[in-house]
């Protein structure tokens, strides 16, 4: 065992290593809190001064991070944040947790990963382990990060260690958090894998699964979310078919769930949302083109899912037509704009496209979401109603449930609304269904 590897593993075992987390968003901040809570001196790095100031004040801005835990770790001196990347020189381990969005051409935008790696590379030193957690295409760690980090003369596997370990954050999940979700780790060489895995094992309770390379770990993450994307696409297509046949798709799915093997339930809705499932398959289709392969199944499911907001509008039009009303000039109340229930995250939420399409068709749109008082979409700020009043429900020609928040009073919504289009089966327990149209 090399002296550098032995020393770094010794620091990990003793919890004396200093850990840096680059990017303090939905992935990075919970991870920083876990490292600090495990006893590591942890430094968070972010270019947004607002996030840095919030962390240093002990103020939580991520729903899944318990506010008291963040405050306690800051007050104990274990956790701090900075925009000064020169402090990288003081850390032994760095996890890069920055966004990897798509550009306007639906191609991977890895500028945040590249920029963060370049910032780390200025201060990289012997005896470090660098781990990329941002979802990306297979080959990023070896083809992009490694050359940048080696540009100063240090060599991966000899002077420092480099690995990929995909984030698996699921906002709002009550059972699985950063702490107890299993980790996959693939390093450049066995030493990198061993060191990175040891670091995570010293903090997390979900176990660490080691793979042979960063590319395997990168592809594994894309498989996870492409699997979900395709199966949700199937559920959405089944919903369209079932509606035409006069069959309740939700009842069909519940019946299929009774099979103890060979079936996992996925549910239809107004489209896909979140920071992973709508985006990750595009990373795979983009990379596949390099190998002369056209990802037909993935792209077909993408077409189905991205078309759901328009399908929702058409169905809403049909409901209004029954009352001899046009969508042009109709008062439409959209309930929920978060991409899933009981969270304040609206990234890629299909509800945003539903609202845009309603406005485009001339509807008078009001939205209410207790978690999201306002949001910005395509450069425009939308402000929601401060509360859901009985008067709002009575005056709306149709209420469209886009997010099944558990705090909504569905009994009251049913009693006071003229028409309801439920895209989430949120009102499944309501007995009087005369004014409820189900996706």
C-alpha positions in Angstrom: 0.0 0.0 0.0 1.4 3.4 -1.0 2.2 5.9 1.7 -0.4 8.4 0.3 -3.2 5.8 0.2 -2.3 4.6 3.7 -2.3 8.1 5.1 -5.6 9.0 3.5 -7.3 5.8 4.7 -5.9 6.5 8.2 -7.5 10.0 8.2 -10.8 8.5 7.1 -10.7 5.9 9.8 -9.9 8.5 12.4 -12.4 11.0 11.0 -9.6 13.5 10.9 -9.9 14.1 7.1 -11.3 17.5 6.0 -14.2 17.1 3.5 -15.2 19.6 0.9 -18.6 19.6 -0.8 -18.8 21.6 -4.1 -22.4 22.6 -4.7 -24.8 23.2 -1.9 -28.1 22.3 -3.5 -30.5 19.3 -3.1 -27.6 16.9 -3.3 -24.7 18.7 -1.7 -26.2 20.2 1.4 -27.7 17.0 2.8 -24.4 15.3 2.1 -22.5 18.0 3.8 -24.7 17.7 6.9 -24.1 13.9 7.0 -20.3 14.3 6.8 -20.3 16.9 9.5 -22.7 14.8 11.6 -20.3 11.9 11.3 -17.5 13.9 12.8 -15.7 15.3 9.8 -14.7 18.9 9.5 -16.7 19.8 6.4 -16.5 22.8 4.1 -19.2 23.6 1.6 -18.3 25.5 -1.6 -20.8 27.3 -3.7 -20.7 30.3 -6.1 -24.0 31.6 -4.8 -23.4 33.9 -1.9 -27.0 33.5 -0.7 -26.5 29.8 -0.1 -23.2 30.3 1.6 -24.6 32.9 3.9 -27.6 30.7 4.7 -25.5 27.8 5.6 -23.2 29.8 7.8 -26.2 31.2 9.6 -27.6 27.7 10.1 -30.6 28.4 8.0 -31.9 25.4 6.0 -33.3 26.0 2.5 -33.6 22.4 1.4 -36.7 20.6 2.7 -35.0 17.2 3.2 -32.3 18.7 5.6 -33.6 19.0 9.1 -33.1 22.6 10.2 -31.8 21.8 13.7 -29.2 19.4 12.3 -27.8 22.0 10.0 -27.8 24.6 12.7 -26.2 22.2 15.2 -23.4 21.3 12.9 -22.6 24.9 12.0 -22.6 25.9 15.7 -20.4 22.9 16.6 -17.8 24.2 14.1 -18.0 21.0 12.0 -19.7 22.7 9.0 -19.1 26.0 7.3 -19.5 27.3 3.8 -17.5 29.6 1.5 -17.3 30.9 -2.1 -13.5 30.9 -1.9 -12.2 27.8 -3.6 -8.6 28.4 -2.3 -9.7 26.5 0.8 -9.7 23.3 -1.4 -6.0 23.3 -0.4 -7.0 22.4 3.1 -9.3 19.4 2.3 -8.5 15.8 1.9 -11.7 14.7 0.1 -13.9 16.6 -2.4 -17.4 15.6 -3.6 -18.6 17.6 -6.6 -22.4 17.9 -6.5 -23.3 20.5 -9.2 -26.2 20.6 -11.7 -26.0 18.9 -15.0 -28.9 20.4 -17.0 -29.7 20.1 -20.7 -29.1 23.0 -23.1 -31.8 24.4 -25.4 -30.9 21.6 -27.9 -31.6 18.9 -25.3 -27.9 18.1 -25.1 -25.8 17.7 -21.9 -24.6 21.0 -20.4 -21.6 20.0 -18.3 -20.3 23.5 -17.9 -21.0 23.4 -14.1 -19.0 20.2 -13.8 -16.2 21.5 -15.9 -16.0 24.8 -14.1 -16.1 23.2 -10.6 -13.4 20.8 -11.6 -11.2 23.6 -12.9 -11.7 25.4 -9.6 -10.7 22.3 -7.7 -7.7 21.7 -10.0 -6.1 25.0 -9.1 -5.6 23.7 -5.5 -5.5 19.9 -6.0 -2.7 18.3 -4.0 -1.2 15.0 -3.1 -3.3 12.7 -1.0 -6.7 13.9 -2.1 -9.7 11.9 -3.3 -12.1 13.7 -5.7 -15.6 12.2 -6.3 -18.0 13.4 -8.9 -21.7 12.9 -7.9 -23.4 14.9 -10.6 -25.4 12.7 -13.1 -23.7 12.7 -16.4 -22.9 10.6 -19.5 -20.5 7.6 -19.3 -16.9 8.7 -19.7 -17.2 12.1 -18.0 -15.0 11.3 -15.1 -12.2 9.8 -17.1 -12.5 12.0 -20.3 -13.2 15.3 -18.7 -12.2 15.4 -15.0 -9.0 13.4 -15.1 -7.2 15.5 -17.7 -8.2 18.8 -16.0 -7.0 17.5 -12.6 -3.7 16.1 -14.0 -2.9 19.3 -15.9 -0.7 20.6 -13.1 1.5 17.5 -13.1 -0.1 15.3 -10.5 -1.2 11.8 -11.6 -4.4 10.1 -10.8 -3.8 6.8 -8.9 -0.4 7.9 -7.9 -0.8 11.4 -6.3 -4.6 11.6 -6.0 -7.7 9.4 -6.4 -10.7 10.0 -8.6 -14.1 8.3 -8.6 -17.7 8.6 -9.6 -20.6 8.0 -7.2 -24.0 8.9 -8.5 -26.3 10.9 -6.2 -29.6 9.2 -5.4 -31.5 12.0 -3.8 -35.3 11.6 -3.9 -36.9 14.8 -2.5 -39.9 14.1 -0.2 -39.1 10.4 0.3 -40.0 9.6 3.9 -38.1 6.4 4.0 -34.9 6.8 2.1 -32.6 9.8 2.7 -28.9 10.5 2.0 -28.0 8.6 5.1 -29.7 5.2 4.4 -29.7 5.1 0.6 -27.1 2.6 -0.8 -24.2 4.1 -2.7 -22.5 2.9 -5.9 -18.8 3.8 -6.3 -16.5 3.3 -9.3 -13.0 4.7 -9.3 -10.2 5.1 -11.8 -8.2 2.1 -10.6 -8.8 -0.1 -7.6 -7.1 2.3 -5.1 -9.5 5.1 -6.1 -12.5 2.9 -5.6 -11.2 1.6 -2.3 -10.6 5.1 -0.9 -13.9 6.6 -2.1 -15.8 3.6 -0.8 -14.1 3.8 2.6 -15.1 7.5 2.8 -18.8 6.8 2.2 -18.8 3.7 4.4 -17.6 5.9 7.3 -20.6 8.1 7.0 -23.6 6.4 5.4 -25.7 3.5 6.6 -27.1 2.2 3.4 -24.0 0.2 2.2 -21.6 0.8 -0.6 -21.5 -1.2 -3.8 -18.2 -1.1 -5.7 -18.1 -1.3 -9.5 -15.1 -1.7 -11.8 -14.9 1.8 -13.3 -16.5 5.3 -13.2 -18.2 4.5 -16.6 -20.1 1.6 -15.0 -21.3 3.9 -12.2 -22.2 6.7 -14.6 -24.2 4.3 -16.8 -25.8 2.7 -13.7 -27.4 6.0 -12.8 -28.7 6.6 -16.3 -30.2 3.1 -16.3 -32.0 3.8 -13.0 -33.8 6.9 -14.3 -34.3 5.7 -17.9 -36.0 2.7 -16.4 -38.4 4.9 -14.5 -38.8 7.2 -17.6 -39.8 4.4 -19.8 -42.2 2.7 -17.3 -43.9 6.1 -16.6 -44.2 6.5 -20.4 -45.9 3.1 -20.5 -48.3 4.1 -17.7 -49.2 7.3 -19.5 -49.9 5.5 -22.7 -52.0 3.0 -20.8 -54.0 5.9 -19.3 -54.7 7.2 -22.8 -55.8 3.8 -24.1 -57.9 3.1 -21.0 -59.7 6.4 -21.2 -60.7 5.7 -24.8 -61.9 2.2 -23.8 -63.8 3.6 -20.7 -61.6 1.7 -18.3 -60.1 3.1 -15.0 -56.4 2.9 -15.5 -55.8 3.4 -11.8 -57.9 0.4 -10.9 -56.0 -1.6 -13.5 -52.7 -0.7 -11.9 -53.9 -1.6 -8.4 -55.0 -5.0 -9.7 -51.7 -5.6 -11.4 -49.9 -4.7 -8.2 -51.3 -7.8 -6.5 -48.9 -10.0 -8.5 -45.9 -10.6 -6.2 -43.3 -10.9 -8.9 -42.6 -9.5 -12.4 -44.5 -6.2 -11.9 -43.6 -2.9 -10.4 -46.3 -0.2 -10.3 -45.7 3.1 -12.1 -48.4 5.7 -12.4 -49.6 8.1 -15.1 -49.8 11.9 -14.6 -49.5 15.2 -16.4 -45.9 14.6 -17.4 -42.5 14.1 -15.9 -40.8 16.4 -13.4 -37.8 16.6 -11.2 -34.0 17.0 -11.6 -33.3 13.5 -13.0 -36.0 11.5 -14.7 -36.9 14.0 -17.4 -33.3 14.7 -18.2 -31.1 11.7 -17.7 -32.3 9.7 -20.7 -31.2 12.5 -22.9 -27.6 12.0 -21.7 -27.8 8.4 -22.8 -29.3 9.1 -26.2 -26.7 11.8 -26.8 -23.8 9.6 -25.9 -25.3 6.6 -27.8 -25.1 8.6 -31.1 -21.3 8.6 -30.7 -21.5 4.8 -31.1 -24.0 4.9 -34.1 -27.0 3.8 -32.1 -30.4 5.3 -32.1 -32.2 4.8 -28.7 -35.7 4.2 -30.1 -37.4 3.0 -26.9 -36.1 5.8 -24.8 -37.0 8.5 -27.3 -40.5 7.1 -27.8 -41.2 7.1 -24.0 -39.9 10.7 -24.0 -42.3 11.7 -26.7 -45.2 10.2 -24.7 -44.2 11.9 -21.5 -43.5 15.3 -23.0 -46.8 15.2 -24.7 -48.9 14.7 -21.5 -49.4 18.4 -20.7 -51.1 18.8 -24.1 -53.2 15.8 -23.5 -54.2 17.2 -20.1 -55.3 20.4 -21.8 -57.3 18.5 -24.4 -59.0 16.5 -21.7 -59.8 19.7 -19.8 -61.3 21.2 -22.9 -63.6 18.2 -23.2 -64.7 18.6 -19.6 -65.5 22.3 -20.2 -67.3 21.4 -23.5 -69.8 19.2 -21.5 -70.8 22.5 -19.8 -70.9 24.3 -23.1 -67.9 26.3 -22.1 -64.7 27.2 -24.1 -61.3 27.1 -22.6 -60.8 30.6 -24.0 -62.0 32.8 -21.2 -62.7 29.9 -18.8 -61.6 30.4 -15.2 -59.1 27.6 -14.4 -57.7 26.8 -11.0 -54.5 24.7 -11.0 -53.9 22.9 -7.8 -50.2 22.2 -7.2 -47.2 23.1 -9.4 -44.5 21.1 -7.5 -43.3 18.1 -9.6 -44.4 15.7 -6.8 -46.5 15.7 -3.7 -45.5 17.5 -0.5 -42.3 19.1 -1.6 -41.3 22.7 -2.7 -39.4 21.6 -5.8 -40.8 22.6 -9.2 -37.8 21.8 -11.4 -39.1 20.4 -14.8 -42.6 20.1 -13.3 -45.2 19.3 -16.0 -47.6 21.6 -14.2 -45.6 24.6 -15.5 -46.3 23.5 -19.0 -49.9 22.9 -18.2 -50.2 26.5 -16.9 -48.4 27.9 -20.0 -50.7 25.9 -22.4 -53.8 27.1 -20.5 -52.7 30.7 -20.8 -51.8 30.2 -24.5 -55.4 28.9 -25.1 -56.9 32.0 -23.5 -57.8 30.6 -20.1 -57.9 32.8 -17.0 -55.5 30.8 -14.8 -55.0 30.9 -11.0 -52.7 28.5 -9.3 -52.4 27.5 -5.7 -49.5 25.5 -4.1 -48.8 25.9 -0.4 -45.2 25.0 -1.0 -44.5 27.3 -3.9 -46.0 30.8 -3.5 -44.2 31.9 -6.8 -42.1 30.4 -9.5 -40.1 31.5 -12.5 -40.6 29.7 -15.8 -39.2 30.7 -19.2 -38.2 34.1 -17.9 -41.6 34.9 -16.4 -42.5 35.0 -12.8 -45.9 33.4 -11.8 -47.4 34.2 -8.4 -49.9 31.9 -6.8 -52.9 32.6 -4.6 -51.9 33.0 -1.0 -54.5 30.6 0.1 -57.2 28.3 -1.3 -60.5 29.9 -0.5 -64.0 28.6 -1.0 -64.7 31.5 -3.3 -61.9 30.5 -5.6 -63.2 27.0 -5.8 -66.8 28.2 -6.5 -65.8 30.7 -9.2 -63.5 28.3 -11.2 -65.0 26.7 -14.2 -62.6 23.8 -13.7 -60.0 22.8 -11.1 -57.1 20.8 -12.4 -55.2 18.8 -9.8 -51.6 18.6 -11.1 -49.9 17.7 -7.7 -51.5 15.5 -5.1 -50.4 17.4 -2.0 -51.7 15.7 1.1 -52.6 19.0 2.8 -55.4 19.7 0.2 -58.9 19.4 1.6 -60.2 17.1 -1.2 -63.6 16.8 0.4 -64.1 20.6 0.2 -62.6 20.8 -3.2 -65.2 18.2 -4.4 -68.1 19.9 -2.7 -67.4 23.4 -4.0 -65.9 22.9 -7.5 -68.0 22.9 -10.7 -65.7 20.5 -12.5 -62.5 18.7 -11.4 -59.9 17.1 -13.6 -57.8 14.9 -11.4 -54.5 14.0 -13.1 -53.0 12.2 -10.0 -55.9 10.1 -8.6 -55.6 12.4 -5.6 -59.4 12.1 -5.0 -59.6 8.3 -5.0 -61.2 8.2 -1.6 -64.0 10.7 -2.5 -67.3 9.0 -2.8 -69.4 11.6 -4.7 -67.6 11.6 -8.0 -70.2 13.3 -10.2 -67.9 16.3 -10.9 -64.6 14.4 -11.0 -62.9 13.5 -14.3 -60.0 11.2 -13.8 -56.9 10.9 -16.0 
